[in-house]
């Protein structure tokens, strides 16, 4: 039986608990890569990812392992992204596995994301293999952490390997547990093809490369395949597996993890979670749980001063070929002119796209305040969804509004429970439950409006708990809410790009904060600039930027030339990413300052 020596698994962990480091060790000790190739962490391949130290895109790697008796095994290690924005991708990559290694930092113990990921793995009926990492650290407390895993997650830790992924200690135990505890795949090789797409990316030569888990049947070049959700038909060009590079094979069969290319032009035609089968001999049922990914957060992206609109469109189109979750359409803003409304999975996804526009495409862009999707029931009974505050109908036409709610699981040392609850209350949270996990740690559950968590909730949580709390969240639904549109006027003109939808009860405080912030980041001009916050016609806050008296250079008149140049350069730097809004020059950071109100 060819499947009996295959093991398909993922590694799940809270951020920084050592997932990538362990993956590197597993790859290294199976001797597939050269030392030089190992110098950079292999699984995180995008630059940006490396810098941010988080795993965004999934990949799979095939390892060959020989046990001490010389028996050979194929290990397919599937990487998972480590952020809630990408939870759907995590769940699809887990669906491609039979087991998961649960890596827990011996100095930190179980964290919110450990738990969040474990729940996703349990949903897929995976065998969980606990692994205690970082035992080389003096503050490691492996026995306590084992007990914590048993108590909180409910898995037996008697055989849990105690390892140091960094120092390479205990890795052999990990291999043993993979072989003994994770079941071999047991698909039917003679059944019609049934393959799950758990990742895909666009390659300019091959088209879309789909990473798949073959559940039943087999697939080879020349086969006509159909995507069961999108109904698109393609002819397979190449199949293969990834080791240190792609290696093409004659075919992929039940139990295998590998890639398929079929001259597919856009990742939207081969989306994560879809099932591939043969067009003329299809499998009966697709894999369960397919979801079309829908953006949760929207913002406007506009050219900064001097930047071309068409360059931004081209860049967004290029990014979209490789990112099924990114959506955009043209929009116009009275303040910023022509630009795009873009939808993202979450704020991290948004920041990544913004950074890629800047770094990979060398573009200067201005992003407007992100918005979630609101549901509005009008007086006449019509229900509309809006993701741009500017499109909010007149208040007299609105019967009621609803906003998205998330259930947040927050883990915190008991000392900070008070601070965490205060933060959640301030963000309009509804207390759900609290549980002591052990004497010193608690799990606090709150329902929170998404619009209160997307901006800076995580930063606020970290700062209020000295970095000790962690959290994870899930969208649970919509709830009616008293919301209003808060407009910002600069020099008497409403700047539509700064409008936000906020809860009535917080409008005054937010209006004041935003005016204060703007008055600090907008430079002085030759004239007085009033900054106002308003709800409808009612001004609720005001600040004034005083006029500039003298030319900045006047001070330096007769002074030494280098000082003058410095001043000019400094001004030039400050000029970067400015936009004229009416008569007023507004720097990029002004548009972001509406986000951070704590
Ligand atoms: P994300 O990819 O960001 O989710 O993090 P990760 O879980 O992949 O963590 P990563 O492997 O990047 O490790 C995080 C940090 O912990 C790095 O600085 C590692 O060098 C360090 N680290 C990982 N394993 C060990 C270990 O066994 N001992 C010690 N002392 N440090 C470790």
Boltz pocket constraint, residues with backbone or C-beta under 6 A from the ligand:
constraints:
  - pocket:
      binder: B
      contacts: [[A, 13], [A, 14], [A, 15], [A, 16], [A, 17], [A, 18], [A, 19], [A, 20], [A, 21], [A, 22], [A, 52], [A, 53], [A, 54], [A, 55], [A, 82], [A, 133], [A, 134], [A, 135], [A, 136], [A, 137], [A, 163], [A, 164], [A, 165], [A, 166], [A, 167]]
      max_distance: 6.0
